[in-house]
Amino acid sequence: MIIKKMILKNFRQYMGINEIAFSSDCDKNVTVIISENNGAGKTTLLEAFNWCFYRNLNLPNSDQILTGAIMKNMKDREEEVAFVEIHLSNKGKNYIINRKNIYIKIDGKITRKSRDFNIQIKNSDGILENIDSNEIENIIPEDLSMYFFFDGERIENLSQENTKGKKDIGQAVKNILGLDILVNAQKHLKIILKEYDNEYDAGNSEKMKGYQDVLVTKEEKLNKTKKDLDVLSDENEEMKKMLRDYDKKLISFDKVKELQKSRTQIEQTKRENIKHIDTLYKELRVKNKLNLADYITSKILSVYVDKFNMEDFEDKGVIGIDGKAIDQLLKRGVCLCGNKIEKGSEEYNNLIEQKKYQPPASLAVIAKQFNQRITECKNSSENFREEINNINRKIETINEKIDGHSKNINQISLQINNAGGNIEEIETKRNEIHNDLKKNEKEIIELKVKIKEIKNIIDKVEGNLDELAQGNEKNRKIYLKKLYVNQVKEKIEHYYSRKENEIIKNLNEKVSEVFLNLIETNHKITINDDYTFSVIDEDGIESTSTGQNIITTLGFIGGIIKLAREGHDEIEVSEQYPLILDAPLSDLSTKHKKNVAKVLPNIAEQLIIFTLDKDYYSNFEEVIKSKVGKVYKLIMNQEEYKRTIIERCKNVN
Amino acid sequence: MKYDEIDQNIVDILITEIIRKEKEFIHGKKKSESIQRSELKKLINTEVYKNDN
């Protein structure tokens, strides 16, 4: 999709008609929109896309569309119009999308008289034809728009790795690569299963009714607990952010700079060690699940194995054959090998003898089976004890290290406290937040355990209900549908998890590639399973500087777009979209600004970039200018009502 | 749950059709979640019992 033109009339501070023709040249795919100051209308212009396409406006006083100065001068019964019109091409077709509100002043009060949304397509003769307004979802799906519109606030959220940013980027990745289809399918199937539980006809069965009631109550409890968990998680993110802010403040004091740096490093190592311990506990649980039963069995049974003298049973008894099978052979008169068995013959007598050693007549086979089982248990659990001991030793060693880290952190905290003055005050506040965070993390763990318990109860009650459902034909039919839905859901879940792992791996590669071009240092970026990212410097320390965070975010956005452009398989969305970015260049170093200018135009098909003129003309322009097709300037008049006009800058290059 | 009594061909058809319908739901004309679920339930009903009719 290429955006060709945007026309605004009386839209917020853009009074009268303002027009921007975006550069759609392949070689010069960049349009730059600059303003002298913040507040000139960059965000409003970015939001004009959102309003035109989806009637969303993420701005203060979002219901106020018409320009303030126009409203002020309207006479009674006079009508005024506000609109945003966007001209674009998509999959070889040209569209004009127009959203319009008409306002009227009656008795001194201005109200919206009507609103209109219109999409026109230009056919091969150049004639414009109206099409269904719902087509907007096919041209630019709203869910996907989040990956090509990036306002300053979103970039900040992404760079700060807070919950909003985390959800935002996770959702964007899922939408672009089609995983949202699978997420939705799973969500709907899950609800359908619950609906089937309610559809079971309990008839006169009090037990069934009881189970159905329990399910409703437990589901409500589960949802409430999940909501509580979300609130605590948000608080957790907020506290972590506050801690980071205090750390930044402390690092700005020369007196404690090195102490704070060292604390950050120790805290990071401590976190890694705690993670390591979690992994070891998981390993322990898996090993116990796989081998503990065999280990215990082999230990118990080995006490009895000496009671049998297995030599007594050597060459006697064949596992898998019982007396009945021998009787059948004798009856049919033909052996398994095909030889005839005549009564009184040597073969006949041998089989009669053999019957004595086969169950149920003989214990020989049972003893052999018993012995075989002990051997199997012994083999499968042979190294079990040693392996478990090894893991426990590792856990012990790491726990000792963690204790050491905690002691060091406490010592540093005391030293920082002793610095007195402002530093002491900041450190005290930091410690308060740190303690609150610990409390919050404990509560989070408790809620997670509670959720697991409720889920277990739900599973058990559902199982009981399914069993009772076998009692009548109508319920058996519902049960059969549940069986199908469960298997479909499991298969989709399995596919989703495989696909997501592949995507995270690919995204990691793409983001690292873009990031390295932007940063040019020995930093490494890693994308975690929850779509958060961390940047580690050559000493293994996590980076926290604002400039670096913004570069990381831009690397991330670039990586997503690269991945989406390559396309992957049948469920993914292959259409390419422009990148429209309110770029916070102010916090970037000269080198980083130049790198951004070099890298971004090559990532997206079309780049529309909003920035302050001081940022654009210092270093950024000299690198990007060969790719820039058009430059516009937002000029703001700060009168009684804020007004902005858009002016094309001539002689760009 | 036991899966031995269910037909894997029907499971495959259901997966394909459900994903197609969800794709339409996300990228097509907007409809409510409950209408979407009711359409999925109709599909499940038809596929699971089509051999009975």
Interface residues (C-beta under 8 A of the other chain):
Chain A: N134 E137 N138 P141 D143 G178 D180 I181 L182 N184 A185 H188 L189 I191 I192 E195 D466 K477 L480 K481 K482 L483 Y484 V485 N486 Q487 V488 K491 I492 I571 V573
Chain B: M1 K2 Y3 E5 I6 I10 V11 L14 I15 I18 I19 E22 K23 F25 I26 H27 G28 K29 K30 E33 Q36 R37 L40 K41 I44 N45 E47 V48 Y49
